């Protein structure tokens, strides 16, 4: 009886609150727009406009020549041409680079998600202290500089790095093992950069799963492995999809890892944007490469979320 | 049995992961104390690379630029995010999801695109080459994070306390300054720290927007790390790590880190 009264009271309270809310909303429409206008102005002014500006530059004629110094033009203002895009798609150099960028995105997505799930699952199962420690370790790289991490990897894994010196000192190998400047090191570097987000996403979803479900499965005779496989894992799948998506997106945007830990065969579109813009001083081509990268990321993401939605329906 | 083997595999993998995450940071800190010309673990502690770092005007300029830009990033992103967070938690918004997505969107755009886009646009409107230009770009990433933190903290405030203050005759501004703000002080502090840390560590957009006069520490490290791997990079890195760790330590004192994943 008292429960019914309580629930009635809560419902009435909610209704009153909702009505107050609507009244407040009407009275404060102008306050609301006042509160939101700074963010709108900022996003329009410094997010949307740069985007438009970038697109415009990608349609300008490139300056030709690579003269440094005064009078250098990075693109020819006022010109309209599709040449940069045509050049991009007709030059195997760019096309192969685009293909590799997608490939890297896929590899990073799979590796990062598998590793992140393992870490997130241990965080989920851990006691309070270990949980805090693991979380701190995981998010620490996100709060340190990309370059610091890459430098650390060079120091540790380089041919005169700490690992190789140790291996040589204990006479395990004579020649240093080349661990850097290959696909392995690029994936390793990029995974470290993307991992924190994925662990947080998966851990958050795991923590939202009612532990009694897995316990119930085990109570009904399922082994722990089976309880995980048939209860916990399926319930956490949405987080896995998000993790794949995030790490794919950020894997495709890889910049520092391929630049510092890779070789020219492992350069991505993002690296090429820098090389065109800051080395060749050809902003028009840089902008074109940037736009192709943006377009590829967007198209693949839309395709992915569509696939996933259809998969969920089936 | 399967569960035990699988669990052992998971724990082993995680130990490796933790190692790969921590060892580079620790190693570069250790290397910064080396007396040697080359990258090597120190056989005795030497501060020669720190002396060189702090006596070199170029590095000092970069350090000052970094801190100025971080300050500006806070000054830009915090007020904007605060107002938006108030709108989100205290008012009914019809376009809530759309506005939310718009605020979060820059986080998902590759940094080279934001960097080059900002470069072309900032050059067109004539702010290129200023500290402000770099700070605006950093705010694109700082703003969404500051916004999430502030939104979460403001949503956690008991509305009846605010209503009580308003009922006793305080105007909305006074309610906010004297009731709400003290209640969310920790969250505000964390939000400011986020903006600071993002800005100090951001590298790609800075690389595009940097000029010889305005150069952040990461941008100054970049050519060094690519061409000459001297331990001074380790010293410069360690300065950044220490700044970040101190900030993170203060933040960890203020908020329980487990709330990142646990739902209350």
Interface residues (C-beta under 8 A of the other chain):
Chain A: X21 X22 X24 X25 X28 X31 X32 X34 X35 X36 X38 X39 X42 X43 X46 X47 X49 X50 X51 X53 X54 X56 X57 X115 X118 X119 X121 X122 X123 X128 X131 X132 X134 X135 X136 X137 X138 X139 X140 X141 X143 X144 X145 X146 X147 X148 X149 X150 X151 X152 X153 X154 X155 X156 X158 X160 X161 X162 X188 X192 X195 X200 X203 X204 X206 X207 X208 X223 X224 X225 X228 X249 X252 X253 X255 X256 X259 X260 X270 X273 X274 X277 X278 X283 X286 X287 X290 X291 X293 X294 X297
Chain B: X2 X3 X6 X10 X11 X13 X14 X17 X18 X20 X21 X22 X23 X24 X25 X26 X27 X28 X31 X38 X39 X41 X76 X79 X80 X81 X83 X84 X86 X87 X91 X92 X93 X99 X102 X103 X105 X106 X108 X109 X110 X111 X112 X113 X114 X116 X117 X118 X119 X120 X121 X122 X124 X136 X137 X139 X140 X143 X147 X197 X200 X201 X203 X204 X207 X208 X218 X221 X222 X225 X226 X229 X233 X234 X237 X240 X241 X244 X248 X252 X257 X258 X260 X261 X262 X263
